[in-house]
């Protein structure tokens, strides 16, 4: 899928969610809109060839999210994460790994017990990634990480409209094709994240 097309769709979806947030429209449509923000601690392991220890990178991201509660047990959520980078060192060398803006679209089934809301996330995420100075310090390698993404989380109801959320996400798990335009490398990349933030229902 084209990155620009996905971005356009995500922006369009967030725009529609924004319209749904208008109290009159939300009531007329019979849906609840919510929006929120999180701080996400992301961990990315990059394994060059499976023969040496993976390089581990840790980055901090701001995550904006918005969604629509389609039914009492199912929501649709869009996520936008800021870019960040980190440098790590192993016995075989050092590397700088950067994650560009991440976009995600998810189905979000959930169930509420009193003031606790348990939920899962299943959908698609896409981000641009770069690796610099790995092994023999080649030029910057770039790749697009996209595919199945998933998560589990819990929300605590502070009030009827305000919730504190905590979740674990798997944004990418598998091989990725990095290239500097001439040389191609296909390391395995695992990207996971822990997020803590708030949601507000309109």
C-alpha positions as CSV (number, residue, x, y, z in Angstrom):
1,X,0.0,0.0,0.0
2,X,1.3,3.5,-0.9
3,X,2.5,5.5,2.2
4,X,0.9,8.7,0.9
5,X,-2.4,6.9,0.3
6,X,-2.4,5.4,3.8
7,X,-1.6,8.8,5.3
8,X,-4.4,10.5,3.4
9,X,-6.8,7.8,4.6
10,X,-5.7,8.2,8.2
11,X,-6.1,12.0,8.0
12,X,-9.6,11.6,6.4
13,X,-10.5,9.2,9.2
14,X,-9.4,11.5,11.9
15,X,-11.3,14.3,10.2
16,X,-14.5,12.2,10.3
17,X,-13.8,11.3,13.9
18,X,-13.5,15.0,14.6
19,X,-16.9,15.7,13.1
20,X,-18.3,12.9,15.1
21,X,-16.9,14.6,18.2
22,X,-19.5,17.4,17.8
23,X,-22.1,16.6,20.4
24,X,-25.1,17.0,18.1
25,X,-23.6,14.9,15.3
26,X,-22.4,12.2,17.7
27,X,-25.8,11.8,19.2
28,X,-27.5,11.8,15.8
29,X,-25.1,9.1,14.6
30,X,-25.6,7.1,17.8
31,X,-21.8,6.7,18.3
32,X,-19.3,7.9,20.9
33,X,-16.1,9.5,19.8
34,X,-12.9,9.5,21.9
35,X,-9.5,11.1,21.6
36,X,-6.3,10.7,23.7
37,X,-2.6,11.0,24.0
38,X,0.1,8.7,25.4
39,X,3.7,8.5,26.2
40,X,5.1,5.3,24.6
41,X,8.4,3.6,25.5
42,X,9.3,1.6,22.3
43,X,11.9,-1.2,22.1
44,X,13.3,-2.3,18.7
45,X,15.6,-5.3,18.3
46,X,17.5,-5.5,15.0
47,X,19.2,-8.9,14.3
48,X,21.5,-8.5,11.3
49,X,22.0,-12.2,10.4
50,X,20.9,-14.4,13.3
51,X,24.5,-15.2,14.2
52,X,25.3,-12.4,16.6
53,X,23.3,-10.7,19.3
54,X,20.7,-8.2,18.2
55,X,21.1,-4.5,18.7
56,X,18.5,-3.1,21.0
57,X,17.2,0.4,20.6
58,X,14.9,2.2,23.1
59,X,13.0,5.3,22.0
60,X,10.3,7.5,23.5
61,X,7.3,8.6,21.5
62,X,4.2,10.8,21.8
63,X,1.1,8.9,20.5
64,X,-2.1,10.7,19.5
65,X,-5.2,8.5,19.0
66,X,-8.8,8.9,18.2
67,X,-11.6,6.4,17.8
68,X,-15.3,5.7,17.4
69,X,-17.2,3.3,19.6
70,X,-19.2,1.5,17.0
71,X,-21.0,-0.8,19.5
72,X,-20.8,-1.3,23.2
73,X,-18.0,-3.8,22.7
74,X,-16.2,-2.7,19.5
75,X,-14.3,0.5,18.6
76,X,-12.3,1.6,15.6
77,X,-9.1,3.5,16.5
78,X,-6.4,5.5,14.5
79,X,-3.0,6.1,16.0
80,X,-0.2,8.5,15.1
81,X,3.2,8.2,16.8
82,X,6.0,10.8,16.6
83,X,9.5,9.9,15.2
84,X,12.5,9.2,17.4
85,X,16.0,7.6,17.2
86,X,18.5,5.9,19.5
87,X,22.1,4.6,19.3
88,X,23.1,1.2,20.6
89,X,26.5,-0.7,20.9
90,X,27.3,-4.4,20.8
91,X,30.5,-6.4,20.6
92,X,30.4,-6.4,16.8
93,X,29.7,-2.7,16.4
94,X,27.3,0.2,17.0
95,X,24.3,1.4,15.2
96,X,21.8,4.3,15.1
97,X,18.2,3.3,14.5
98,X,15.5,5.8,13.7
99,X,11.7,5.3,13.5
100,X,9.8,7.8,11.4
101,X,6.2,8.8,12.0
102,X,4.1,5.7,12.7
103,X,0.5,5.4,11.5
104,X,-1.9,2.6,12.7
105,X,-5.5,1.7,12.1
106,X,-7.1,-0.9,14.5
107,X,-10.2,-2.7,15.4
108,X,-10.6,-2.5,19.2
109,X,-12.8,-5.0,20.9
110,X,-13.3,-4.2,24.6
111,X,-15.3,-5.3,27.7
112,X,-16.0,-3.3,30.8
113,X,-16.1,-4.5,34.4
114,X,-17.3,-1.8,36.7
115,X,-14.6,0.9,36.4
116,X,-12.1,-1.2,34.4
117,X,-12.1,-1.6,30.7
118,X,-10.1,-4.4,29.1
119,X,-9.4,-4.2,25.4
120,X,-7.4,-5.6,22.5
121,X,-6.1,-4.0,19.3
122,X,-5.7,-5.7,15.9
123,X,-4.9,-3.9,12.7
124,X,-2.2,-2.4,10.5
125,X,0.7,-0.2,11.2
126,X,3.3,1.5,8.9
127,X,6.5,3.5,9.6
128,X,9.7,4.5,7.8
129,X,12.9,3.3,9.5
130,X,16.6,4.0,9.1
131,X,19.8,2.3,10.2
132,X,23.1,4.1,10.2
133,X,26.6,2.9,11.1
134,X,25.9,-0.7,11.6
135,X,28.8,-3.2,11.4
136,X,31.1,-1.5,8.8
137,X,29.3,1.9,8.9
138,X,27.7,2.0,5.5
139,X,25.6,4.9,4.2
140,X,22.2,5.3,5.8
141,X,19.8,2.3,5.0
142,X,16.1,3.0,4.7
143,X,13.1,0.6,4.9
144,X,9.4,0.7,5.2
145,X,8.0,-1.4,8.1
146,X,4.4,-2.3,7.6
147,X,2.0,-5.1,8.3
148,X,0.0,-6.7,11.1
149,X,0.0,-4.9,14.4
150,X,-1.7,-5.9,17.7
151,X,-2.0,-5.0,21.4
152,X,-3.6,-5.5,24.7
153,X,-4.5,-2.9,27.2
154,X,-6.6,-1.7,30.2
155,X,-8.4,1.5,30.9
156,X,-9.4,2.8,34.3
157,X,-12.4,5.0,34.4
158,X,-11.7,8.2,36.4
159,X,-15.0,9.7,35.4
160,X,-17.6,8.7,32.9
161,X,-15.7,10.5,30.2
162,X,-12.1,10.4,31.3
163,X,-10.0,7.2,31.3
164,X,-6.4,6.4,32.1
165,X,-5.0,3.8,29.7
166,X,-2.1,1.4,29.8
167,X,-1.2,-0.9,26.9
168,X,1.3,-3.2,25.3
169,X,1.7,-3.0,21.5
170,X,3.5,-5.1,18.9
171,X,4.0,-2.8,15.9
172,X,6.3,-5.0,13.8
173,X,7.7,-8.5,14.0
174,X,9.6,-10.0,11.0
175,X,12.2,-9.3,8.4
176,X,12.6,-5.9,6.8
177,X,14.3,-4.8,3.6
178,X,16.8,-2.0,4.2
179,X,18.6,-0.4,1.3
180,X,20.9,2.6,0.6
181,X,20.0,2.5,-3.1
182,X,22.6,0.0,-4.0
183,X,23.1,-2.5,-1.2
184,X,20.2,-4.4,0.3
185,X,20.1,-5.9,3.9
186,X,17.2,-7.9,5.4
187,X,17.6,-8.0,9.2
188,X,14.8,-9.2,11.5
189,X,13.1,-6.4,13.3
190,X,10.9,-6.6,16.4
191,X,9.2,-3.4,17.6
192,X,7.1,-3.4,20.7
193,X,5.9,-0.6,23.0
194,X,4.4,0.2,26.3
195,X,2.0,3.2,26.4
196,X,0.6,5.2,29.3
197,X,-1.9,8.0,28.7
198,X,-5.4,9.3,28.9
199,X,-8.6,9.1,26.8
200,X,-11.5,11.5,26.8
201,X,-15.0,10.5,25.4
202,X,-17.1,13.3,23.8
